[in-house]
Each structure stands twice: as C-alpha cells, then as structure tokens.
Amino acid sequence: MLPVTGVLYLVIYWACLGANVFALIDAVRRKPDAFVAADRQTKQIWLMILGGSLLAQWLFNALSAGVLSILGLAAIVATIVYLVDVRRKLIDVSNGPRW
C-alpha cells in the first residue's frame, strides 16, 4: 500500500502530465496566424516546447529525487506559461474584443 504522500505525488504527477497533453492539443488546434497576432512565439516553436516538455515530464519525474528531475520541473513551468499566458492571448486574439 502506498503512503499518503506517495498517492499525493502520483495525483500531482498525472495532473501535470494531463495539463501538458491538454496544452499540446490546444496548441495544435490553434491557427498559426493567431500566435503571430498575439505577439508570441510561432506555433512551431510552441509545439516543440510543449512536445519536449511532455517528453521531459514523462521521462524525468519532477517529484523524484533524481538530478534530472529539474528537467521535469522546467517542463511543468513551460506548460503553465502556455496555459496561463499564451493560451489566454490566443483566445483574446481569436475572439476579438468583448463588447
């Protein structure tokens, strides 16, 4: 049986992995022109960042005590930046002003 902290780490790990998959699918669905109009990096760059972060999260668990876990943590940060900043700007550009 897993201790409570082990279960909590697993829940956080799968939540971060799910958020990264959601961000990657969202970036694939957006038009390339929206990234340029939002004054963010290009769609290809974000797809590479999110794809690499998904791979890093899967390979290097950020919650483990290994030296390479910093790559998993960087992957989580990249996903959060996309979801909080870039995605919001893309939605604003795609929908236009809210009047």
Order of alpha helices (4+ residues) and beta strands (2+ residues): alpha-alpha-alpha-alpha-alpha
